[in-house]
Amino acid sequence: MGRRSVGSAAGRGPALRDFWQQARRLLPAFDFSTAVCNGYRQVMKLDSKIYVAGHTGLAGSAIWRELERSGYTNLIGRTHHELDLLDTKKVAGFFGETKPEYVFMAAAKVGGIVANDQYPADFLFQNLQIQNNVIHIAYEAGVKKLIFLGSSCIYPKLAPQPMKEEYLLTGPLEPTNEWYAIAKIAVLKMC
C-alpha cells in the first residue's frame, strides 16, 4: 500500500547517476539492524514495523530498497496523496493506526533553485511543519528510533572540503536553498 515504483537512474543525467552510485556504496555499509539509543543497543528485527517517510523520493526510495534487500518485511510507506504530513491530525491518526517502531525521515518539500528563491516562506514553513509533525508524533507514539536525513545544504556555502560536522553554523548558507537548510538545521537542534 502506498508504494509506487521508482525507476532506474539510467538516462537521467550524470548527477542522478552519481547519486545512485554513491548511495549504493554507502547504504550497504549502514547497519540497519542495530542502533544505539540512550546508551543501549536497539535491535531492529526483520519484521519490525518501519515507516519510511518520503519513501517515493530520491533518498527515501533508496532506503526502502535497501531495507527490502536486507530482508525487512514490514515496511510502511504513504504517498503525499495518501498522507499529508502537513496535517497534524492525519499524521497522529496514521501513527496511531500503523504503530511504527522505527522511522526513517526522508520526507521534505523540495524544489529547484527558482522555487527555493521564489517561495522561501513556503519552504521554511512546510519543511518545519512536516518535520515537527513526524518527529513529535513519533516521540509521542513511542517510536524506538527515528533517523532524520539532513542535507549538505545545512553547511556554510564556503565550508572547507571535505565537510566536517563541526563546520555546521560557522558561516553563511547558500542563498538559493537557505530556507530549506534552516528548516533542516532547526530539526538537528530539536533532536
N, C-alpha and C positions, 0 to 999 in steps of 0.2 A: 504494500500500500504506500502510495506517495513516492515511489521510486521511478524516476524516469531515466532512460538510457542516456548516458553521456558518451558521445562519440570519441573517436581517436583523435589525437593531435595532428595526425598526418595531414599535410596540406594546409595547415592553418597558420603557417608562418614560423620563422625561426625562434621568436621569443617564446611562443607557446611550446614548441618542441623542446627548447632548452629547459623550460619549467618542468615538463614531464620527465625529462631525463634526470634532473636534479631530484625531483620528488621520488622517482623510483630508486634512486641511490639512498635517499635519506629515510624514507618511510620504513623500509625493511630493517633499518638499524634501530628504529624506535621499538622498544619492547612494550607492546600494548598490554601484556598480561600482568604487569606489576606496576605499581606506583607507590610512592612514599607520600603519606598524608598525615600531618600532625605527628610525625615521628614514628609512625608504624607503617609496615608494608601492607598494601592492599592488593589482593589478587583479583584480577578481572577474569572470571570464568568464561568459557566459550559460550555458555548460554545466558550470560549476564545481559540484562536489558540495557542497550546502549543507544542513546539518542545522538544522532549527528545533525546538529542544526546547520543548515546550509548544505545539505548532502548532494544537491544538484549543481553546486558551484564548482569552481576550479579546484580549490583546496579540499572542500568537503567531499567531493566525489572521489578524490584520490584517497582520502582517509577511509571512506566507505569501502572502496575496492580492496584496500589493504586489510581492513578488518575482515572482509569476506574471505580473502586469500588466506588469512591467518586462521580461519575456521570459526569465527564468531557467527552465531546463528540467530541471534535475537536483536537485530538492528532495527532501529526506529527512525524513520525519516518522513518529513512532511514538506510538500512544496509550499511556496508562498500562498498559493490559492487555497490550499488545504488548511493552513495555519498562518495567520497574520501575526508575526512576532511583535508587531507594534501594539497589539491589543492585549493588555494585561490580563483581562478576564479570560480570554481564549487561551492564553499561554498557561494560566493557572489551571484551567479545565483540562488542557492537554496533559500537563504533568500529573494531575490527579487521576486521569483516566489511564495513562500509559505507565506511570510509576518507573521511569528510567532510573537505573542505578548509577550510570556513568553518562557524562555529556561531553561531546566534542563541540565546542562553539566556533563554527566556521561561518556563521550567517552574518551578513552585513549588507548595507546599501552601498553598492559600488558603482562607479562610473568613470568615465574618462576625464581628461584634463578640463575639457569645456564644461562638462556637467558639474564637476567639483568647483570650478570657478564661478559658474552662473548661479548655483544653488547652495552656497556654503551653509546656510542655516538648516536646510533640509538634511544635508549630510551629517551635520553635527547632531541635530535633534533626533533624527531617525536611528542613527547608529547608537546614540546613548540610550534611547528607548528600547531598542532591540536587546542590547547588551544588558541593561538593567533588568528588563523583564526576565530574560532567560536565567541570568546569574542569580538574581534574588529569589525567584520562584524555585530554582533548582536547590538553593540553600534551604528554603522553607520546606521543600518536599523531601529533604534528607538525602539528596544525591550524594553518593560516596566520594566522587571525584569529578571535577569539571576541568577540562583542558581548554584554555582560551587561546585562539590563534591571534597573534599580533600581526605586525606588518613592518617591513623595512622603512616605511614612511614615518614611523614614530621617532626615528633618529634624525639628528640635525642634517640639513641639506649638505653640509660640507664635513660630515663626520669622517674621521680618518678611516682608511680601509686596511685590513678588514675591520668591520664594525664590531665593537665590543659592547656588552651590556652597560658598562659604566658610562658610555657616551650618551645615554638617554638624558634628555633635558639639558644638554650642555651647549646648545646653540639654536638658532632659528630653524624652523621646519621649512620644507619645500612649500612655497606658497600655493602651488597648483593642487595639493591634496592636504593642506593644513587642517581643514575641519574634520576630515576623515581621521587624520592622525591624532588630533586632540581627543576625539571620542575613544580611540584605541588606548591612548595614554591614560585617560580617566579610568578605564576599567583596570588597567595594570595597577594603578594606585588603589583602586577599590578592593582588589583581590589581595 
